[in-house]
């Protein structure tokens, strides 16, 4: 008995000497595993942020030059003998002079500009004209047709420089590149350097990139994204006017009123599957149904909006049903308990509380549709199909146009590096649109958010 009591006393003393704050081996291993997991998570987040920063820096660095453009301030003598030989100032007669008839005036103006800055060169006016945009003649002609009284006077025009000169001013084109270039040579760049130092040539903000339309491959300096921005706007209006009411109505029926049977289960499965269908499939569907079967105009924003509506509906339905499910059942029970009908309970109580999630899901779906390219290419909404803004609301929906993602795709595949630069600039504009839509979603969510 004495020995047993002694052993128990020793064991009790040993247990009493251990503290709750002393970690055993198993606890230390668990804590180490948790620490490692935190490190893994922080590393993953850090890697994601690094790639995000690299992406944003690349987009901004390559796209910002598209928002500036090099131009010449060039005094042009509008000779009456060349533009209005009869002196009648008749617009019909003046319009007979094509853009080729204005090229000699541009060449003479460049020769005078070079001489005024004391630049000695053996280049002819035709060689000097390679430094300005091929659209300069059309710009001067349009000004003369709009103001025939300018004929016979000297008018200073701000004309765009060619894409090569503009690239040289932005650092995109170097003197080494001219060894393989048939348009410019080192002597052209010497003239550009002198004109840049003395103020005859400057680089300024390019509003035409934001407000203009696409241009041919020979005039990348004149290309803009404004018309395609308007095409995207009309498409988003179609998607908003169709996808929101149809998607919300379908969600309310399936979630609140539809009986639970095999047919509703089949519909729910198909909606979930449609949300994962590649967008190009919807483009093929739109081409077959809306254009070939129904006969709607090809390349119209209305058709693009209908295609994007089909693609966006599953996303809106799924997000709306999730928002309706998030409303506590007690809200429905309370409304029904005080005598409200099923419809009144849904539309007067459940739907207002689910509105933040519905609006957020809708705007996210619109943002996804705004960036789609493949279905738009299949229905013909490519670049360089609309040179002017549409005349009125109806024309905005039915006239051929492009969209921002399709325009960016067209620019990216063209050979001239100036178009590649504009593709990056278009991505910046598109991202600004997406950020705006997401900010609106956040504001709407906070505006209508309810707590229970």
Secondary structure, DSSP 8 states (H G I E B T S, - for coil): -HHHHHHHHHHHHHHHHS-TTS--HHHHHHHHHHHHHHHHHHHHHHHHHHHHHHHHHHHHHHHGGGGEEEEEEEEEE--HHHH-TT----HHHHTTS-THHHHHHHHHHHHHHHHHTT------HHHHGGGB-TTHHHHHHHHHHH-GGGTTSEEEEEEEB-HHHHHHHHTSS-GGGGGG-SS--HHHHHHHHHHHHHTSEEEEE-HHHHH-----TT-GGG--SHHHHHHHHHHHHHHHHHHHHHHHHHHHIIIIIS--SHHHHHHHHHHHHHTTS-HHHHHHHHIIIIIIIS---TTBHHHHHHHHHHHHHHHHHHHHHHHHHHS-HHHHHHHHHTT--HHHHIIIIIHHHHHHHHHHHHHHHHHHHHT--HHHHHTT--SSS--S--SHHHHHHHSB---HHHHHHHHHTSSSHHHHHHHHHHHHHHHHHHHHHHHHHHHHHHHH----
